[in-house]
Amino acid sequence: MAEALALITPVAGLGMITIRADLDRAGDVLAEAAGLAIPGATGTVTDGTRTLAWMSPDELLLMLPVAELSAALSDLSQALTGEHGLVADVSDARAVFDVTGPHAADVIAKLAPVDAAGLPVQALRRTRMAQTAAAFWRIDGGFRVIGFRSTADYLSLILTNAATAGSHLAPR
C-alpha cells in the first residue's frame, strides 16, 4: 500500500451562496448581511464557521453551515434591495474537499499551475486542476478545494491519486 502525501476529505454540511453585485456600491451592506468583511481581490475572510471568498470583481461566494443558509439568503437579498444584484443558493452545484497534511501543497502542485506552498494565508486561487475548474485556499493544516458538483467524482479521483506518494505525478 502506498503512503499518502495528504488526506483528502469531502466536506459536507456547507451552504453556499453566490452573490453578484457592484461591490463598490453594495459592499458595506453585503458585509453587514454576511457577517464578514468583503475580502480583497483574490482573497478570503473567515470567522471560523463562515467564509466569504472573492470570486471575481462583482462576485463573492459565502460558505456557511447549511443550518444558516435560509436566513443568510434572506439577509443578503434584503441587503441588495434597490441594487442590481443576485443572491443564489449554489450549495447543490458545488463539491468541496479538504486536502490536509504536511505535504498538502505538493498534492495541489501536482494538479494546478500554482505555487501552492507560497500561497499567502487568506489568498484564493481560481485555476484548473487537471481538466476541471477549481478554486482553493489555505485552511488549518492544508487547503480547501471547491469545484463543480458535476465533476465531483473526477475531482475526488485526481486529488486522491495526487495524494498517493507513489503516483506517477511527481511533485514540482
C-alpha positions in Angstrom: 0.0 0.0 0.0 1.4 3.4 -1.0 2.0 6.1 1.6 -0.3 9.1 1.3 1.1 12.6 1.0 -2.1 14.1 2.3 -5.6 13.2 3.5 -8.5 14.0 1.1 -11.8 14.6 2.9 -15.1 15.5 1.3 -16.7 18.4 3.2 -20.5 18.1 3.8 -22.9 20.3 5.6 -21.9 23.5 3.8 -24.4 26.0 2.4 -23.0 28.1 -0.4 -24.4 31.4 -1.7 -23.2 33.2 -4.8 -23.5 37.0 -4.6 -23.3 39.1 -7.7 -23.3 42.9 -7.3 -21.3 46.1 -7.7 -19.1 45.6 -4.6 -18.1 49.2 -4.6 -21.7 50.3 -4.2 -23.1 47.4 -2.1 -20.0 46.1 -0.3 -20.9 47.7 3.1 -24.4 46.3 3.2 -23.3 42.9 1.9 -20.6 42.8 4.6 -23.1 43.5 7.3 -25.6 40.9 6.0 -22.9 38.3 5.5 -21.3 39.0 8.9 -17.9 39.2 7.4 -15.8 42.0 5.8 -15.6 42.0 2.0 -12.3 40.3 1.0 -9.9 42.0 -1.3 -9.3 40.7 -4.8 -8.4 37.0 -4.8 -8.9 36.8 -1.0 -11.0 35.2 1.6 -12.3 36.2 5.0 -13.4 33.8 7.7 -14.6 33.8 11.2 -14.1 30.0 11.6 -17.6 28.9 10.6 -18.3 31.3 7.7 -16.0 32.1 4.8 -16.5 34.8 2.2 -14.4 34.4 -0.9 -13.7 36.8 -3.7 -14.5 35.1 -7.0 -14.4 38.0 -9.5 -14.7 41.8 -9.4 -18.5 41.5 -9.0 -18.9 38.1 -7.4 -18.5 36.6 -3.9 -19.1 33.1 -2.6 -20.4 32.8 1.0 -19.9 29.4 2.6 -21.6 28.7 5.9 -23.2 26.0 7.9 -26.3 24.7 6.0 -28.5 25.4 9.0 -27.7 29.2 8.5 -28.4 29.1 4.7 -32.1 30.3 4.7 -31.5 33.2 7.0 -28.4 34.3 5.1 -30.2 34.2 1.7 -32.9 36.4 3.2 -30.5 38.8 4.8 -28.4 39.1 1.6 -31.4 39.6 -0.6 -32.8 42.3 1.6 -29.3 44.0 1.7 -29.4 44.3 -2.1 -32.9 45.9 -2.2 -32.7 48.7 -4.7 -29.4 47.5 -6.1 -28.8 45.5 -9.3 -27.6 42.1 -7.9 -28.1 38.4 -7.5 -28.2 36.2 -4.5 -28.4 32.5 -5.3 -28.1 29.2 -3.4 -25.5 27.1 -5.2 -25.0 24.6 -2.4 -26.1 21.7 -4.7 -23.9 22.9 -7.6 -20.5 22.7 -5.8 -18.3 20.0 -4.3 -15.8 20.7 -1.5 -12.8 18.8 -0.4 -10.1 19.4 2.3 -6.6 18.4 1.4 -4.7 18.2 4.7 -1.3 17.0 6.0 2.3 18.1 5.8 2.5 17.6 2.0 -0.9 19.1 1.1 0.8 21.8 -1.0 2.6 19.0 -3.0 -0.8 17.5 -3.9 -2.1 20.8 -5.1 1.1 21.4 -7.1 0.7 18.1 -8.9 -2.7 19.3 -10.3 -2.6 23.0 -10.7 -0.1 25.5 -12.2 0.2 27.4 -9.0 2.8 27.8 -6.2 0.6 26.3 -3.5 3.3 26.3 -0.9 3.8 30.0 -1.4 0.1 30.9 -1.4 -0.5 33.6 1.3 -3.0 33.0 4.1 -6.4 34.2 3.0 -5.5 34.1 -0.7 -7.8 32.3 -3.1 -6.7 30.9 -6.5 -9.1 30.0 -9.3 -7.5 27.6 -11.7 -7.7 24.2 -13.3 -6.9 21.1 -11.5 -6.0 18.6 -14.3 -9.1 19.0 -16.6 -11.6 20.7 -14.3 -12.2 24.2 -13.0 -11.5 24.6 -9.3 -10.6 27.2 -6.6 -8.6 26.6 -3.4 -7.3 28.5 -0.4 -5.5 27.7 2.8 -7.2 26.2 5.8 -5.6 25.0 9.1 -3.4 22.1 8.1 -3.8 22.4 4.3 -6.2 23.6 1.7 -9.9 23.7 0.9 -10.7 22.9 -2.8 -14.1 23.7 -4.4 -15.3 22.6 -7.8 -18.5 21.9 -9.7 -20.7 19.1 -8.4 -20.8 17.7 -11.9 -17.1 16.9 -11.7 -17.0 15.9 -8.0 -16.1 12.2 -8.8 -13.3 13.3 -11.1 -12.0 15.9 -8.6 -12.1 13.3 -5.8 -10.2 10.8 -8.0 -7.5 13.2 -9.1 -6.9 14.6 -5.6 -6.7 11.0 -4.2 -4.4 9.9 -7.0 -2.1 13.0 -6.5 -2.1 12.3 -2.7 -0.7 8.9 -3.3 3.1 9.1 -2.7 3.9 6.6 -5.5 1.6 8.2 -8.1 3.1 8.9 -11.5 2.5 12.6 -10.9 5.8 14.0 -9.5 5.7 16.9 -7.1 7.1 20.1 -8.7 
